[in-house]
Amino acid sequence: MSRLNVQPRSAYIHVPFCAHRCGYCNFTLIANRPDLVDRYLVALERELSWLGSPQSVDTLFLGGGTPTYLAAGDLERLLKIVLTWFRPVEGHEFSVEANPSGLNADRVAVLADHGVTRLSLGAQSFRADKLHVLERDHSPFDIASAVELARTRLKSVSLDLIFATPGETLDDWRHDIKAALGLAPDHLSTYGRTFERGTTFWSRRRRGDLAQVDEELERAMYAEAIDRLAGAGFEHYEVSNFARAGHRCRHNEVYWAGLPYFAAGPGAARYVRGRREVNHRSTTTWLSRVLAGKSPVAEAEELSAEDRARELLVLGLRRLQGISREAFCAATGYQVDQLVGEALLRHVSHGLLESVGDRLRLTREGLFVSDALWPDFLRA
């Protein structure tokens, strides 16, 4: 069966609420608006009803924003709405993102009682001064407390960490890695701090209030994470992600495999039957449109066969296992070497990619500059 005709087996729900917006964040969210929670839940239920019938899924992911910003009663209502329309099968993965400062026993109990298996915790750092720079609203103690709470009821705990924050040293980053490992998480995601247009960090850098970390230092920090986490028994399975055995994020692997997925909520992106749609990023616009019975979609496109192949190549190469040339051709109808031959030869010759039998994958050197490679493969 063509990938275009495969029924999605995964779903993403965007929950846009946060206590406040951090200076580096450009995600779809609305800060300190508990008054909109009820309208959001009504609108979400309506948008999901447009599916027509409940869908069986292998993975569910509630992201944001901060889903656990919702009070326990509202969180339970949210989960009941989602589970009415998406029915997890046996052995499912159900992930929910959380902020350490907002997690408590009542919220964890609600998550566990509704089949959530995995908590993704936005730790970001274990140093109070770095958390202040990032404008986070939690303390290092909050992280440890949240992990301890999650361990009482949930199967898997993941931590997000940010490196290359303005003013950060390599020793500072080593401290964060050591502290994270001390909590024995099942999964770690590490991200280099970027300055996204539209954020306060972007504006502060333009004014000279913040300076980006030197590229060589950022590279050293990433290398430190790779080596330290490998030494601690984590599998480096995607550019930014590390997991203990059996704890990969299966939902994200759906994205990297180029498979279809459902999505709902403000700013949510779905990929169904070859059509990509993105909802309005404005929470209030999404609300008003859905509650008026109108489509919340702001952007939609159907990729050409070649563009789908190029995108699948880039997504596949983000994984450390890389891609199988034979499997890629079977899925897309394109030979990798014919599709991106010139760029491929150049990056292999520079030691950024390597061919091992049938497989094409990033080298260690390629990992450090992977984002710079992808444009060469996405354009004809």
Secondary structure, DSSP 8 states (H G I E B T S, - for coil): --GGG----EEEEEE-EESS--TT--SS-EES-GGGHHHHHHHHHHHHHTT-S-EEEEEEEEEES-GGGS-HHHHHHHHHHHHHHEEEEEEEEEEEEE-GGG--HHHHHHHHHTT--EEEEEEE-S-HHHHHHTT-S--HHHHHHHHHHHHHH-SEEEEEEEE--TT--HHHHHHHHHHHHHT--SEEEEEE----TTSHHHHHHHHTSS----HHHHHHHHHHHHHHHHHTT-EEEETTEEE-TT-S-HHHHHHHTT--BEEESTT-EEEETTEEEEE-S-HHHHHHHHHTT---EEEEEE--HHHHHHHHHHHHHTBTT-EEHHHHHHHHS--HHHHSHHHHHHHHHTTSEEEETTEEEE-HHHHHTHHHHHHHHH--
